[in-house]
Amino acid sequence: MTYLMLFDEIKKQTEQLCLLSSQGAVESCPNLLEHRQRLLEKLHDELVKKQLLSHENDVKTAYIALLEMVQKQDSSALSLLQVEREDMQHFFQQQPKIKKAISTYHNVQ
């Protein structure tokens, strides 16, 4: 796989991860994250092997832009997941109170 193909595949994976996290489908994310990480490592190795990161050029600029885009998308996805996590924690904190209220109601009758 050429480094240009790796660039495209990493972008697609990142967009897909962002979409899944915004839809709350987090159970699919770990496998995609691992796959994207392998692609990022492969891309880095390929660029180092071809010595495209050792001096300023269009490929190095594109690589830095790609990493910044990945970081930005991941930050957005993490923010969404953090909000969802807080909502779930709130729900689970309220559940015992609701159960106790229902139990008390049944005992009154």
C-alpha positions as CSV (number, residue, x, y, z in Angstrom):
1,M,0.0,0.0,0.0
2,T,1.5,3.4,-1.0
3,Y,1.7,6.2,1.4
4,L,-1.0,8.1,-0.6
5,M,-3.4,5.2,-0.2
6,L,-2.5,5.1,3.5
7,F,-3.4,8.8,3.8
8,D,-6.8,8.2,2.2
9,E,-7.5,5.1,4.3
10,I,-6.6,6.9,7.6
11,K,-8.9,9.8,6.7
12,K,-11.7,7.4,6.0
13,Q,-11.2,5.5,9.2
14,T,-11.1,8.8,11.2
15,E,-14.3,10.0,9.6
16,Q,-16.0,6.7,10.2
17,L,-14.9,6.7,13.9
18,C,-16.3,10.3,14.3
19,L,-19.6,9.2,12.8
20,L,-19.8,6.1,15.0
21,S,-19.1,8.1,18.1
22,S,-21.6,10.8,17.2
23,Q,-24.2,8.0,16.7
24,G,-23.3,6.4,20.1
25,A,-22.1,3.2,18.4
26,V,-19.0,3.0,20.6
27,E,-18.8,-0.8,20.6
28,S,-17.4,-0.7,17.1
29,C,-14.8,1.9,17.9
30,P,-12.0,-0.2,19.5
31,N,-11.4,-2.3,16.5
32,L,-11.4,0.6,14.1
33,L,-9.1,2.6,16.5
34,E,-6.6,-0.3,16.5
35,H,-6.8,-0.6,12.7
36,R,-6.3,3.1,12.3
37,Q,-3.3,3.1,14.7
38,R,-1.7,0.3,12.7
39,L,-2.2,2.3,9.5
40,L,-0.7,5.4,11.1
41,E,2.3,3.4,12.2
42,K,2.7,1.9,8.7
43,L,2.4,5.4,7.2
44,H,5.0,6.8,9.5
45,D,7.4,3.9,8.8
46,E,6.9,4.3,5.0
47,L,7.6,8.0,5.1
48,V,10.7,7.5,7.3
49,K,11.9,4.8,5.0
50,K,11.5,7.1,2.0
51,Q,13.1,9.9,4.0
52,L,10.1,12.2,3.3
53,L,10.0,13.5,6.9
54,S,13.6,14.6,7.2
55,H,13.1,17.9,5.3
56,E,10.3,20.3,4.5
57,N,8.2,19.1,1.6
58,D,4.5,18.7,0.6
59,V,4.4,15.2,1.9
60,K,5.6,16.2,5.4
61,T,3.1,19.1,5.4
62,A,0.3,16.8,4.4
63,Y,1.4,14.3,7.1
64,I,1.3,17.0,9.8
65,A,-2.1,18.1,8.6
66,L,-3.3,14.6,8.7
67,L,-2.1,14.1,12.3
68,E,-3.7,17.4,13.3
69,M,-7.0,16.4,11.7
70,V,-6.9,13.0,13.5
71,Q,-6.2,14.8,16.8
72,K,-9.1,17.3,16.2
73,Q,-11.6,14.6,15.2
74,D,-10.6,12.4,18.2
75,S,-10.9,15.3,20.6
76,S,-14.4,16.0,19.3
77,A,-15.4,12.4,19.6
78,L,-14.0,12.2,23.1
79,S,-16.0,15.2,24.1
80,L,-19.2,13.6,22.8
81,L,-18.3,10.3,24.6
82,Q,-17.6,12.2,27.8
83,V,-21.1,13.8,27.7
84,E,-22.6,10.4,27.1
85,R,-20.6,8.9,29.9
86,E,-21.8,11.6,32.3
87,D,-25.4,11.0,31.2
88,M,-25.1,7.3,31.9
89,Q,-23.5,7.9,35.3
90,H,-26.4,10.2,36.2
91,F,-28.9,7.6,35.1
92,F,-27.3,4.9,37.2
93,Q,-27.1,7.2,40.2
94,Q,-30.8,7.8,39.9
95,Q,-31.8,4.2,39.4
96,P,-31.5,3.1,43.1
97,K,-33.6,6.1,44.2
98,I,-36.3,5.2,41.7
99,K,-36.2,1.6,42.8
100,K,-36.5,2.6,46.5
101,A,-39.4,4.9,45.7
102,I,-41.3,2.1,43.8
103,S,-40.6,-0.3,46.6
104,T,-41.9,2.2,49.2
105,Y,-45.0,2.8,47.1
106,H,-45.7,-1.0,46.9
107,N,-45.2,-1.3,50.7
108,V,-47.8,1.4,51.4
109,Q,-50.5,-0.4,49.5
